[in-house]
Amino acid sequence: MTAIRARKQLGQHFLHDPAVIAKIIATIAPQAGERLVEIGGGLGALTFPLLDAAAELTVIELDERLAAALERQAHERGQSLTVHCADALKFDFAALAAPDGTIRVVGNLPYNISTPLLFHLLRQQAAIADMVIMVQKEVARRITARPGGKEYGRLTVMLAAWLDAEPCFDVGPGAFKPAPRVWSTVLRLRPRRNARFAIDDEKQFADLVRRAFSMRRKTLARGLAGIVTREQIAAAGIDPGARPETLAPGQFAMLANIAGAR
């Protein structure tokens, strides 16, 4: 499989460092009987160590060359590997869970689709036990950011409602072929059964957060004009003159709930 070249248009960077691979596998700690789903099997750097530990695995791989090679190698090894040659952005992950169970999602997410893919997975969070994923370090910082910084934004707030995020460790460019220009971070994301704070209408919440951060240089009163009034913002105990990045995630939910009650 090493003769297969990475496709730049698919954002492919193949993991090859044995020490990093071992560390990721230890972080996942796969157990026999679990329903593991890997996004982007690549050359199998994580695929086959996962199979060795868990005995069964499902891989979502967009590149037909890699999908065929993974299936062939698993067959040669006598291992149970299910490969879906499909776009992870459109894939129904929930369909892989047992009626009374969940799946564990793992993988090195392509940099060019990591944010929309996280939102896609978030919409199916009820079927996911946890995710151990590798993303661009900048994306990891945005996911785990605290209010007040430039990295804090829509991704932070939306994921904070439904996921507990834990950065595990960073991975340098040399762990991949070809080497990317940026560092990566392995994250563990644990979906919550209930939202961290009260959300009366999820669409209203999502729309308000999107609107606020699309105008992040404006004050809340100006950026959210027509959705909530200056007086309503103040009544919620929030400064109407504040910038969006200074609010905690739960405060956006408060404003969305007020907007929905109008």
matplotlib code that plots the C-alpha trace (Angstrom):
import matplotlib.pyplot as plt

x = [0.0, 2.9, 3.1, -0.2, 0.5, -1.4, -4.0, -3.6, -7.2, -8.4, -6.2, -4.4, -1.4, -0.6, 0.4, 3.6, 5.3, 5.1, 5.4, 2.6, 0.4, 1.0, 0.1, -3.1, -4.1, -3.4, -5.6, -8.4, -7.9, -10.1, -11.9, -13.2, -16.9, -17.0, -18.4, -15.4, -15.7, -12.6, -12.9, -10.3, -8.3, -5.5, -2.8, -4.0, -1.7, -4.4, -6.7, -4.7, -3.6, -7.3, -8.3, -5.6, -7.1, -10.8, -11.3, -13.9, -13.8, -15.7, -13.8, -15.3, -12.8, -13.5, -10.5, -11.5, -7.8, -7.3, -10.7, -9.8, -6.3, -7.6, -10.1, -7.5, -5.0, -7.6, -8.6, -5.0, -4.7, -7.9, -9.4, -13.0, -13.0, -16.0, -15.1, -17.6, -16.2, -18.1, -18.0, -17.9, -19.7, -22.8, -22.5, -25.1, -22.9, -26.0, -27.0, -23.9, -25.0, -26.9, -30.5, -29.5, -25.9, -23.4, -20.3, -16.9, -15.5, -11.7, -9.5, -7.2, -9.6, -8.7, -7.8, -10.0, -13.2, -12.6, -15.0, -18.0, -17.4, -17.5, -20.9, -22.1, -21.1, -22.6, -26.0, -25.6, -24.2, -26.9, -25.4, -21.7, -20.1, -16.9, -14.6, -10.8, -9.8, -6.8, -7.4, -5.2, -3.9, -5.6, -9.0, -8.3, -7.6, -10.9, -12.8, -11.3, -11.0, -12.1, -14.2, -12.2, -9.6, -9.5, -9.8, -13.1, -16.0, -19.0, -17.3, -16.4, -19.9, -21.8, -19.7, -19.7, -23.4, -23.2, -19.6, -16.9, -13.6, -10.2, -7.0, -4.7, -1.4, 0.1, 1.6, 4.3, 4.4, 7.1, 4.7, 3.0, 3.9, 3.8, 4.4, 1.8, 2.9, 1.0, 0.9, -2.0, -3.7, -5.4, -8.7, -11.2, -14.8, -17.5, -21.1, -23.5, -26.9, -28.3, -27.1, -24.8, -27.3, -31.0, -31.7, -35.4, -34.9, -31.7, -32.2, -32.8, -29.6, -27.6, -28.9, -28.1, -24.6, -23.9, -25.3, -23.3, -19.9, -20.5, -20.4, -17.9, -16.5, -19.9, -21.4, -24.1, -26.8, -25.8, -25.0, -28.1, -30.5, -33.8, -33.3, -33.1, -33.3, -30.7, -33.1, -33.5, -29.8, -29.4, -32.2, -30.3, -27.4, -25.3, -23.7, -25.3, -22.0, -20.0, -18.4, -19.6, -16.3, -16.6, -19.8, -19.8, -21.6, -24.5, -25.1, -25.8, -28.4, -30.0, -30.3, -31.6, -34.3, -35.3, -35.4, -37.6, -40.1, -40.7]
y = [0.0, 2.3, 2.8, 4.7, 8.4, 11.0, 13.1, 16.7, 17.5, 15.1, 16.6, 13.3, 13.1, 9.5, 8.8, 6.6, 7.3, 4.1, 6.0, 8.3, 5.4, 3.5, 6.6, 7.1, 3.4, 3.7, 6.8, 5.0, 1.8, -0.3, -3.3, -6.4, -6.1, -2.4, -0.9, 1.1, 3.4, 4.9, 7.9, 7.8, 4.6, 5.8, 3.3, 1.4, 3.0, 2.9, 0.4, -2.7, -2.0, -1.3, -4.6, -6.4, -5.0, -4.9, -7.8, -5.8, -2.4, -0.3, 2.2, 5.1, 5.9, 8.2, 7.2, 4.1, 3.1, 3.1, 1.4, -1.5, -1.8, -1.9, -4.6, -6.7, -6.4, -7.3, -10.3, -11.4, -11.1, -13.0, -10.0, -8.7, -5.3, -3.5, -0.7, 1.9, 3.8, 6.9, 10.6, 10.9, 14.3, 12.5, 9.2, 8.0, 7.1, 6.5, 3.6, 1.7, 1.7, -1.2, -0.3, -0.1, 0.8, 3.4, 3.6, 4.9, 7.2, 7.5, 8.8, 11.4, 13.9, 15.6, 19.2, 20.5, 19.0, 18.8, 21.6, 20.6, 17.0, 17.8, 19.5, 16.5, 14.2, 16.5, 16.0, 12.3, 12.6, 10.4, 7.4, 8.2, 7.1, 9.1, 10.3, 10.2, 12.2, 14.1, 17.6, 20.6, 22.1, 25.4, 23.6, 21.9, 25.3, 26.7, 23.7, 24.1, 27.9, 30.0, 33.2, 36.3, 35.1, 35.2, 31.4, 31.4, 31.4, 29.6, 26.2, 26.5, 27.5, 25.0, 22.0, 23.2, 22.6, 18.9, 17.7, 17.5, 18.2, 17.0, 17.7, 14.6, 15.4, 17.2, 15.6, 17.2, 17.3, 14.7, 12.0, 12.2, 11.6, 14.0, 16.2, 19.0, 22.5, 22.6, 20.7, 18.4, 17.6, 14.4, 15.2, 13.1, 14.3, 12.9, 13.6, 14.6, 13.0, 16.4, 19.8, 21.5, 24.4, 24.9, 25.3, 25.8, 25.7, 24.3, 26.0, 29.4, 28.8, 27.9, 30.8, 33.3, 32.0, 32.1, 35.7, 36.8, 35.5, 36.6, 40.1, 39.5, 43.1, 44.6, 44.8, 42.3, 45.0, 45.9, 42.4, 40.8, 43.7, 42.3, 39.1, 40.4, 44.0, 46.0, 45.9, 42.1, 41.6, 43.8, 42.0, 38.7, 40.2, 40.7, 43.9, 45.0, 46.7, 43.5, 41.6, 38.1, 36.4, 37.6, 35.6, 32.1, 29.4, 29.3, 33.0, 32.5, 30.0, 32.5, 35.0, 32.4, 31.3, 35.0, 35.5, 32.4, 33.6, 36.9]
z = [0.0, 0.4, -3.4, -3.3, -3.5, -1.5, -3.3, -2.5, -3.5, -0.8, 1.9, 2.4, 4.7, 5.7, 9.2, 9.5, 12.8, 14.9, 18.2, 17.4, 16.1, 19.4, 21.4, 19.5, 19.9, 23.6, 23.8, 22.0, 24.1, 21.8, 23.3, 21.7, 21.0, 20.5, 17.3, 16.1, 13.0, 11.5, 9.2, 6.5, 6.8, 4.5, 4.3, 7.3, 9.9, 12.5, 10.8, 11.4, 15.0, 15.8, 14.2, 16.2, 19.4, 18.6, 16.1, 14.1, 12.4, 9.9, 7.8, 5.8, 3.0, 0.1, -2.0, -4.0, -4.3, -0.5, 0.1, -2.2, -0.8, 2.8, 2.0, 0.2, 3.0, 5.7, 3.6, 3.4, 7.2, 7.8, 9.7, 9.7, 8.1, 6.6, 4.2, 2.9, 0.0, 0.8, 1.6, 5.4, 5.1, 3.8, 5.6, 8.1, 11.1, 13.3, 11.0, 12.2, 15.9, 17.3, 18.3, 22.0, 21.5, 20.2, 18.0, 18.7, 16.0, 15.4, 12.7, 11.3, 9.8, 6.6, 7.3, 4.4, 5.8, 9.6, 10.6, 8.5, 9.4, 13.1, 12.6, 10.6, 13.5, 16.0, 14.4, 15.1, 18.6, 20.2, 18.4, 19.3, 22.6, 22.0, 19.3, 19.3, 16.3, 15.0, 13.6, 12.7, 15.9, 15.1, 14.9, 18.2, 19.8, 18.5, 19.9, 23.3, 23.4, 26.4, 25.9, 25.2, 22.6, 18.9, 18.6, 20.4, 18.0, 16.5, 16.5, 20.2, 21.2, 19.1, 20.2, 23.9, 24.1, 23.3, 23.7, 26.3, 24.7, 26.0, 24.1, 24.4, 22.7, 19.7, 16.6, 14.5, 10.7, 10.5, 11.6, 8.2, 4.5, 2.9, 5.9, 6.3, 7.1, 10.4, 13.6, 14.6, 17.9, 19.0, 20.8, 22.7, 22.3, 24.5, 23.5, 26.3, 26.7, 27.6, 26.5, 28.9, 29.2, 28.4, 24.7, 23.8, 20.1, 18.6, 15.2, 16.9, 19.0, 15.9, 13.9, 16.7, 17.2, 13.5, 13.3, 16.3, 15.0, 11.4, 12.9, 15.7, 15.4, 16.2, 19.7, 20.6, 20.4, 16.8, 15.6, 16.9, 16.0, 14.9, 16.9, 20.4, 21.7, 23.7, 26.6, 26.4, 26.3, 29.4, 31.2, 30.7, 32.7, 29.6, 28.5, 25.1, 24.2, 24.6, 21.7, 20.9, 21.9, 25.5, 26.1, 27.6, 25.5, 27.9, 27.5, 23.8, 24.7, 27.1, 24.3, 21.8, 24.3, 24.8, 21.0, 20.6, 23.3, 21.5]

ax = plt.figure().add_subplot(projection="3d")
ax.plot(x, y, z, "-o")
ax.set_aspect("equal")
plt.show()
